[in-house]
């Protein structure tokens, strides 16, 4: 995670992030609290008994280092455990506490998610801990949680309560919180369909040490085509984050331009906050001056080089489709006509192929197989336009969710070959 210099005021940072957490349905109107410790030792925190879905910057409370309180409300009733964590961990500058459903499920089962599902979650979430129950708002709860952080934990499940994560800045704390909830949700979904597969140390190392090496260059003035594709990518990446098809710390989206070039998401940047100018122009072995392309850029380039019909590519982590990626259960999309027409038969790629460097990732998609499940790493979807790729991503996730839900009802009945043949004829599917 990147820990860049933060020039945004704590009031605005907390207000905007709580709005995002609430909008993502990762907490309730009354649940959760966020805090930031500034360079002067003051703690900025969400207020007690104020609607989390309607906070203003003036609602955020400052508890100064001398104990005085600045703001129109009392600080969160959970302030004692925030204070205890900061005292136990001098390196911590931000804390996120909330009640996201998946992690609450673990908390009431006295368990923690195994983040070795994904290299990203394992890296971002850090050491995971479990704090025994104590009454909310008490010094005892503060002591229970602080002990976990003092022991080196970064993400802590609270027994019968929720979750607390901490970070060296507020951006990293939010990313840790989101990645932890994502791992929890995926585990719950995956356990409904089969045995979960985890990554070993060598697989985690393979992902951790991947990189891209492009030569920096100054591109000419942007064409109107480039300007339009930047706008589209910006719009659909943001929509993908808000629909929980993408997460802020992982995933990439690109669109092809002329002359062996394409635009792609930058590396290590919050996906929802990207602007049109943040996308990186890649041309052959070169990348746009002053920007770092996604570490998946080589995989995107390999697919574009092998498949001229592909005009847009997305690597993403929608929860339900990703649940299939962490089990050996195939995702059969012959469920309803839309699913088959848009996705055809979904291939399955072995772990790590997308950053192996041998360009073999391109073998797992084609016009007949526009999407693929990537073992323990989400999905790959291609399209003839940015909209087409995003549409297919939505259909893939909806199909996966329907299949998982159907298993709670009865046996899944897929369309037979004569139905498939009829669809192929009706929609001119080669």
VENZI-V980914 format. One record per residue. N is the residue number from 1. RES is the residue in three letters. OMEGA is omega in radians with two decimals (NA if undefined). Layout:
BEGIN
N:RES:OMEGA ; N:RES:OMEGA
END
This chain:
BEGIN
1:UNK:-3.14 ; 2:UNK:3.12 ; 3:UNK:-3.09 ; 4:UNK:3.14 ; 5:UNK:-3.07 ; 6:UNK:-3.13 ; 7:UNK:3.12 ; 8:UNK:-3.13 ; 9:UNK:3.14 ; 10:UNK:3.13 ; 11:UNK:-3.11 ; 12:UNK:3.14 ; 13:UNK:-3.13 ; 14:UNK:-3.13 ; 15:UNK:-3.09 ; 16:UNK:-3.12 ; 17:UNK:3.07 ; 18:UNK:3.07 ; 19:UNK:-3.14 ; 20:UNK:3.12 ; 21:UNK:3.13 ; 22:UNK:3.14 ; 23:UNK:3.09 ; 24:UNK:-3.11 ; 25:UNK:3.13 ; 26:UNK:2.97 ; 27:UNK:-3.12 ; 28:UNK:-3.13 ; 29:UNK:-3.06 ; 30:UNK:-2.98 ; 31:UNK:3.00 ; 32:UNK:3.08 ; 33:UNK:-3.11 ; 34:UNK:3.08 ; 35:UNK:3.08 ; 36:UNK:2.99 ; 37:UNK:-3.08 ; 38:UNK:-3.05 ; 39:UNK:3.13 ; 40:UNK:3.14 ; 41:UNK:3.06 ; 42:UNK:3.10 ; 43:UNK:3.08 ; 44:UNK:-3.00 ; 45:UNK:3.07 ; 46:UNK:-3.08 ; 47:UNK:3.03 ; 48:UNK:2.97 ; 49:UNK:3.04 ; 50:UNK:-3.10 ; 51:UNK:-3.11 ; 52:UNK:3.13 ; 53:UNK:-3.06 ; 54:UNK:-3.14 ; 55:UNK:2.95 ; 56:UNK:-3.12 ; 57:UNK:-3.13 ; 58:UNK:3.10 ; 59:UNK:-3.06 ; 60:UNK:-3.01 ; 61:UNK:3.03 ; 62:UNK:3.01 ; 63:UNK:-3.02 ; 64:UNK:-3.08 ; 65:UNK:3.13 ; 66:UNK:3.10 ; 67:UNK:3.11 ; 68:UNK:-3.06 ; 69:UNK:3.13 ; 70:UNK:3.13 ; 71:UNK:-3.06 ; 72:UNK:-3.11 ; 73:UNK:2.96 ; 74:UNK:3.08 ; 75:UNK:3.11 ; 76:UNK:3.11 ; 77:UNK:3.13 ; 78:UNK:3.13 ; 79:UNK:-3.12 ; 80:UNK:-3.12 ; 81:UNK:3.02 ; 82:UNK:-3.14 ; 83:UNK:-3.12 ; 84:UNK:3.12 ; 85:UNK:3.14 ; 86:UNK:3.12 ; 87:UNK:-3.12 ; 88:UNK:-3.05 ; 89:UNK:3.13 ; 90:UNK:-3.12 ; 91:UNK:-3.09 ; 92:UNK:3.14 ; 93:UNK:-3.10 ; 94:UNK:-3.10 ; 95:UNK:3.03 ; 96:UNK:3.02 ; 97:UNK:3.11 ; 98:UNK:-3.10 ; 99:UNK:3.10 ; 100:UNK:-2.92 ; 101:UNK:-3.08 ; 102:UNK:-3.12 ; 103:UNK:3.00 ; 104:UNK:3.09 ; 105:UNK:3.09 ; 106:UNK:-3.09 ; 107:UNK:-3.13 ; 108:UNK:3.00 ; 109:UNK:3.14 ; 110:UNK:-3.14 ; 111:UNK:3.07 ; 112:UNK:3.09 ; 113:UNK:3.04 ; 114:UNK:-3.04 ; 115:UNK:3.10 ; 116:UNK:2.98 ; 117:UNK:-3.04 ; 118:UNK:3.08 ; 119:UNK:-3.10 ; 120:UNK:-3.12 ; 121:UNK:-3.13 ; 122:UNK:-3.13 ; 123:UNK:-3.03 ; 124:UNK:-3.02 ; 125:UNK:-3.12 ; 126:UNK:-3.14 ; 127:UNK:-3.09 ; 128:UNK:3.13 ; 129:UNK:3.13 ; 130:UNK:-3.11 ; 131:UNK:3.11 ; 132:UNK:-3.05 ; 133:UNK:2.91 ; 134:UNK:-3.05 ; 135:UNK:3.12 ; 136:UNK:3.08 ; 137:UNK:-3.08 ; 138:UNK:3.05 ; 139:UNK:3.14 ; 140:UNK:3.09 ; 141:UNK:3.11 ; 142:UNK:-3.14 ; 143:UNK:-3.13 ; 144:UNK:-3.12 ; 145:UNK:-3.08 ; 146:UNK:3.12 ; 147:UNK:3.12 ; 148:UNK:3.13 ; 149:UNK:3.09 ; 150:UNK:3.12 ; 151:UNK:3.05 ; 152:UNK:3.12 ; 153:UNK:3.10 ; 154:UNK:-3.13 ; 155:UNK:-2.98 ; 156:UNK:3.00 ; 157:UNK:3.11 ; 158:UNK:-3.10 ; 159:UNK:3.14 ; 160:UNK:-3.10 ; 161:UNK:-3.05 ; 162:UNK:-3.07 ; 163:UNK:2.99 ; 164:UNK:3.02 ; 165:UNK:-3.14 ; 166:UNK:-3.13 ; 167:UNK:3.11 ; 168:UNK:2.96 ; 169:UNK:-3.01 ; 170:UNK:3.13 ; 171:UNK:-3.12 ; 172:UNK:3.09 ; 173:UNK:3.11 ; 174:UNK:3.14 ; 175:UNK:3.10 ; 176:UNK:3.12 ; 177:UNK:-3.12 ; 178:UNK:-3.13 ; 179:UNK:3.13 ; 180:UNK:3.10 ; 181:UNK:3.11 ; 182:UNK:3.10 ; 183:UNK:3.13 ; 184:UNK:3.13 ; 185:UNK:-3.11 ; 186:UNK:3.11 ; 187:UNK:-3.13 ; 188:UNK:3.11 ; 189:UNK:-3.07 ; 190:UNK:-3.13 ; 191:UNK:3.09 ; 192:UNK:-3.05 ; 193:UNK:-3.14 ; 194:UNK:3.14 ; 195:UNK:-3.08 ; 196:UNK:3.10 ; 197:UNK:3.14 ; 198:UNK:-3.13 ; 199:UNK:3.07 ; 200:UNK:-3.05 ; 201:UNK:-3.11 ; 202:UNK:3.11 ; 203:UNK:3.09 ; 204:UNK:3.12 ; 205:UNK:3.14 ; 206:UNK:3.13 ; 207:UNK:-3.07 ; 208:UNK:-3.05 ; 209:UNK:3.10 ; 210:UNK:3.13 ; 211:UNK:3.03 ; 212:UNK:-3.07 ; 213:UNK:3.13 ; 214:UNK:3.08 ; 215:UNK:-3.13 ; 216:UNK:3.05 ; 217:UNK:3.13 ; 218:UNK:-3.11 ; 219:UNK:3.08 ; 220:UNK:3.13 ; 221:UNK:-3.10 ; 222:UNK:3.04 ; 223:UNK:3.09 ; 224:UNK:3.07 ; 225:UNK:3.12 ; 226:UNK:3.14 ; 227:UNK:3.14 ; 228:UNK:-3.14 ; 229:UNK:3.05 ; 230:UNK:3.12 ; 231:UNK:-3.13 ; 232:UNK:3.13 ; 233:UNK:3.12 ; 234:UNK:-3.12 ; 235:UNK:-3.03 ; 236:UNK:3.03 ; 237:UNK:3.11 ; 238:UNK:3.12 ; 239:UNK:3.12 ; 240:UNK:3.09 ; 241:UNK:-3.07 ; 242:UNK:3.06 ; 243:UNK:3.10 ; 244:UNK:3.02 ; 245:UNK:3.09 ; 246:UNK:3.01 ; 247:UNK:-2.94 ; 248:UNK:-3.02 ; 249:UNK:-3.01 ; 250:UNK:-3.13 ; 251:UNK:-3.13 ; 252:UNK:-3.13 ; 253:UNK:-3.14 ; 254:UNK:3.08 ; 255:UNK:-3.09 ; 256:UNK:2.96 ; 257:UNK:3.10 ; 258:UNK:2.99 ; 259:UNK:3.03 ; 260:UNK:-3.13 ; 261:UNK:3.10 ; 262:UNK:3.04 ; 263:UNK:-3.11 ; 264:UNK:3.08 ; 265:UNK:3.09 ; 266:UNK:3.11 ; 267:UNK:3.01 ; 268:UNK:3.08 ; 269:UNK:3.12 ; 270:UNK:-3.02 ; 271:UNK:-3.07 ; 272:UNK:-3.05 ; 273:UNK:-3.11 ; 274:UNK:3.03 ; 275:UNK:-3.10 ; 276:UNK:-3.10 ; 277:UNK:-3.12 ; 278:UNK:-3.13 ; 279:UNK:-2.98 ; 280:UNK:3.06 ; 281:UNK:3.11 ; 282:UNK:3.11 ; 283:UNK:-3.10 ; 284:UNK:-3.14 ; 285:UNK:-3.03 ; 286:UNK:3.04 ; 287:UNK:-3.03 ; 288:UNK:-3.10 ; 289:UNK:3.03 ; 290:UNK:-3.11 ; 291:UNK:3.09 ; 292:UNK:-3.12 ; 293:UNK:3.04 ; 294:UNK:3.12 ; 295:UNK:3.05 ; 296:UNK:-3.03 ; 297:UNK:3.13 ; 298:UNK:3.10 ; 299:UNK:3.09 ; 300:UNK:-3.12 ; 301:UNK:3.13 ; 302:UNK:3.14 ; 303:UNK:3.11 ; 304:UNK:-3.10 ; 305:UNK:-3.10 ; 306:UNK:-3.01 ; 307:UNK:-3.12 ; 308:UNK:-3.11 ; 309:UNK:-3.11 ; 310:UNK:-3.13 ; 311:UNK:3.12 ; 312:UNK:-3.08 ; 313:UNK:3.04 ; 314:UNK:2.92 ; 315:UNK:-3.03 ; 316:UNK:-3.08 ; 317:UNK:3.02 ; 318:UNK:-2.90 ; 319:UNK:-3.03 ; 320:UNK:3.09 ; 321:UNK:3.12 ; 322:UNK:3.07 ; 323:UNK:3.08 ; 324:UNK:-3.11 ; 325:UNK:-3.13 ; 326:UNK:2.97 ; 327:UNK:3.09 ; 328:UNK:-3.10 ; 329:UNK:3.11 ; 330:UNK:3.05 ; 331:UNK:3.12 ; 332:UNK:-3.07 ; 333:UNK:3.11 ; 334:UNK:-3.03 ; 335:UNK:3.06 ; 336:UNK:-3.09 ; 337:UNK:-3.11 ; 338:UNK:-3.09 ; 339:UNK:-3.11 ; 340:UNK:-3.12 ; 341:UNK:-3.09 ; 342:UNK:-2.95 ; 343:UNK:-3.03 ; 344:UNK:3.12 ; 345:UNK:-3.07 ; 346:UNK:3.13 ; 347:UNK:3.11 ; 348:UNK:-3.10 ; 349:UNK:3.14 ; 350:UNK:-3.09 ; 351:UNK:3.01 ; 352:UNK:-3.06 ; 353:UNK:-3.07 ; 354:UNK:3.06 ; 355:UNK:3.11 ; 356:UNK:3.12 ; 357:UNK:-3.11 ; 358:UNK:3.08 ; 359:UNK:-3.11 ; 360:UNK:3.08 ; 361:UNK:-3.12 ; 362:UNK:-3.13 ; 363:UNK:-3.04 ; 364:UNK:3.02 ; 365:UNK:3.08 ; 366:UNK:-3.13 ; 367:UNK:3.11 ; 368:UNK:3.14 ; 369:UNK:-3.06 ; 370:UNK:-3.11 ; 371:UNK:3.11 ; 372:UNK:2.98 ; 373:UNK:3.12 ; 374:UNK:-3.06 ; 375:UNK:3.14 ; 376:UNK:3.14 ; 377:UNK:3.03 ; 378:UNK:-3.01 ; 379:UNK:3.04 ; 380:UNK:3.14 ; 381:UNK:3.10 ; 382:UNK:3.13 ; 383:UNK:3.12 ; 384:UNK:3.03 ; 385:UNK:3.05 ; 386:UNK:3.11 ; 387:UNK:-3.12 ; 388:UNK:3.12 ; 389:UNK:-3.14 ; 390:UNK:3.11 ; 391:UNK:3.13 ; 392:UNK:3.09 ; 393:UNK:3.09 ; 394:UNK:-3.13 ; 395:UNK:3.12 ; 396:UNK:-3.14 ; 397:UNK:3.11 ; 398:UNK:3.12 ; 399:UNK:3.14 ; 400:UNK:3.13 ; 401:UNK:3.12 ; 402:UNK:3.14 ; 403:UNK:3.13 ; 404:UNK:3.12 ; 405:UNK:-3.12 ; 406:UNK:-3.11 ; 407:UNK:3.08 ; 408:UNK:-3.08 ; 409:UNK:-3.08 ; 410:UNK:3.13 ; 411:UNK:3.12 ; 412:UNK:3.13 ; 413:UNK:-3.13 ; 414:UNK:-3.13 ; 415:UNK:-3.11 ; 416:UNK:-3.03 ; 417:UNK:3.14 ; 418:UNK:3.07 ; 419:UNK:3.11 ; 420:UNK:3.12 ; 421:UNK:3.12 ; 422:UNK:3.10 ; 423:UNK:3.14 ; 424:UNK:3.13 ; 425:UNK:-3.08 ; 426:UNK:-3.05 ; 427:UNK:3.07 ; 428:UNK:3.13 ; 429:UNK:-3.09 ; 430:UNK:NA
END
